[in-house]
Amino acid sequence: MLAKSDRTIIAAMSDVAIAKVRLLEAEKAQEPQVPVEMIHTFHAGVYARTAIIPPGTLITGALIRIATLLILNGNALMYIGEEKPVELSGYNVITAPAHRKQAFVALSETHLTMIFSTKSVTVEDAEAEFTEETGLLLSRRDVASNTLKMMEA
C-alpha cells in the first residue's frame, strides 16, 4: 500500500535507489515519449524550472547534484528511494538535497517546480549547474515545449 504524505523534507538517495531509477528510465526510453511542457524562469538570482506533467505520465529526473526546493502541485507518486513510492496530493513545498534521481507518475495534471539560487542567466548554464546528465533533460529533448521567462531583479 502506498503511503499518503505531507512530506516536506526528503533525503539524499542511496546508489542502489538511483540505480533502480536508471533501470526504469532505460526500460521506458524504448516507449513513445509524451511531450512535457517546461517553463524556465530566472528572477532575482533564482532559477525555477516547472514541468507540467500530463495525467498518467511517468517521468524520471536527471541525477541532481545540488540542494534545491521542489514544489509539487497536483497528485503524483514520487519514488525517492524508499521501498514504495510516496503519494503527494495538493500543494507541497519540499526541501530536497543533492544526490537524488527521482521518478514521478502524475495521477492528475501535476506541476513540478525545482528552484535554486544561481548566477546563471541561461537555461543551458543553469541545467549544467544542477546536473551532469543534461542530455537526459526533457528541456533538451523537446525544445519546442520550453518557455523562457526572464524577469528583472
C-alpha positions in Angstrom: 0.0 0.0 0.0 1.2 3.5 -0.8 1.7 6.0 2.0 -0.1 9.3 1.7 2.3 12.0 2.6 2.5 15.7 3.5 6.3 15.3 3.3 8.3 18.5 3.3 11.8 17.0 3.5 13.4 14.2 1.5 16.8 12.6 2.0 19.6 12.0 -0.5 19.1 8.8 -2.3 21.3 5.7 -2.0 23.3 4.5 -5.0 21.0 1.4 -5.1 17.9 3.6 -5.3 19.4 5.7 -8.0 20.3 2.5 -9.9 16.6 1.4 -9.7 15.5 4.7 -11.3 18.2 4.3 -14.0 16.8 0.9 -14.8 13.3 2.2 -15.0 14.5 5.1 -17.2 16.2 2.7 -19.6 13.1 0.5 -19.9 10.8 3.4 -20.5 13.1 5.1 -23.0 12.1 2.5 -25.6 8.4 3.5 -25.4 6.8 6.5 -27.1 7.6 9.7 -25.2 4.9 12.1 -24.0 5.6 15.9 -24.5 6.0 17.7 -21.2 5.8 21.5 -21.2 8.8 23.1 -19.4 8.7 26.6 -18.1 12.1 28.2 -17.2 12.0 31.4 -15.0 15.0 33.5 -13.9 14.4 36.2 -11.3 16.5 37.8 -8.5 19.3 35.3 -8.7 16.9 32.3 -8.6 16.2 29.8 -11.4 12.9 27.8 -11.4 12.0 25.1 -13.9 8.5 23.8 -14.0 7.4 20.6 -15.7 3.7 20.3 -16.4 3.1 16.6 -16.4 0.0 15.2 -18.0 -2.1 12.6 -16.1 -0.8 9.1 -16.4 2.7 10.2 -17.4 5.9 8.8 -15.8 9.0 10.9 -15.8 12.4 10.3 -14.3 14.7 13.1 -13.4 18.4 13.6 -14.0 20.8 13.0 -11.2 20.6 16.3 -9.2 24.0 17.3 -7.7 22.8 20.4 -5.7 20.3 21.0 -3.0 17.0 22.6 -4.2 13.5 23.3 -3.3 10.9 21.2 -5.0 7.3 22.2 -5.3 4.7 19.6 -6.4 1.2 20.8 -7.1 -1.2 18.1 -8.2 -1.4 14.4 -7.4 1.6 12.1 -8.1 3.5 9.2 -6.9 7.1 10.1 -6.1 9.9 7.5 -5.8 12.6 8.9 -3.6 14.5 5.7 -2.6 12.1 4.2 -0.2 10.6 0.8 -0.5 7.4 2.2 -2.1 6.6 5.4 -3.8 5.1 8.2 -1.8 1.8 9.7 -2.9 1.7 13.5 -2.8 -1.6 15.4 -3.3 -2.2 19.2 -3.4 0.5 21.8 -3.0 3.8 20.5 -1.4 7.0 22.5 -0.8 9.8 20.1 -0.3 13.4 20.6 0.7 15.5 18.3 -1.5 19.2 17.6 -1.0 21.8 16.8 -3.6 22.3 13.2 -4.9 18.8 12.3 -6.0 17.3 10.9 -9.2 13.6 10.7 -8.6 10.8 9.1 -10.6 7.3 10.6 -10.7 3.9 9.3 -12.0 1.3 12.0 -12.4 -2.1 10.8 -11.3 -3.6 14.1 -12.4 -2.1 17.0 -14.2 0.9 17.8 -11.9 3.1 20.9 -11.9 6.6 20.1 -10.6 8.9 23.0 -10.0 12.6 22.8 -9.0 14.1 26.1 -7.6 17.7 27.1 -6.7 19.9 30.1 -6.3 22.2 30.7 -9.2 24.3 33.2 -11.1 23.4 31.6 -14.4 21.4 33.6 -16.9 20.8 30.9 -19.5 18.8 27.7 -19.3 21.8 25.7 -20.5 24.1 27.1 -17.8 21.6 26.5 -15.1 21.0 23.0 -16.2 24.7 22.3 -16.2 24.9 23.6 -12.7 22.4 21.2 -11.3 23.2 18.0 -13.3 25.9 16.4 -15.3 23.1 14.5 -17.2 21.9 17.4 -19.3 21.4 15.1 -22.3 18.6 13.3 -20.3 16.6 16.5 -19.6 13.2 16.9 -21.2 14.0 20.5 -22.0 16.9 19.4 -24.2 14.9 16.6 -26.0 11.8 18.7 -26.9 13.0 22.3 -27.3 9.6 23.3 -28.7 7.9 22.6 -25.3 10.1 25.1 -23.5 9.0 28.6 -22.3 11.6 31.1 -21.0 10.7 33.9 -18.6 13.5 36.4 -17.8 12.4 38.9 -15.1 14.3 41.9 -13.9 15.6 41.9 -10.3 
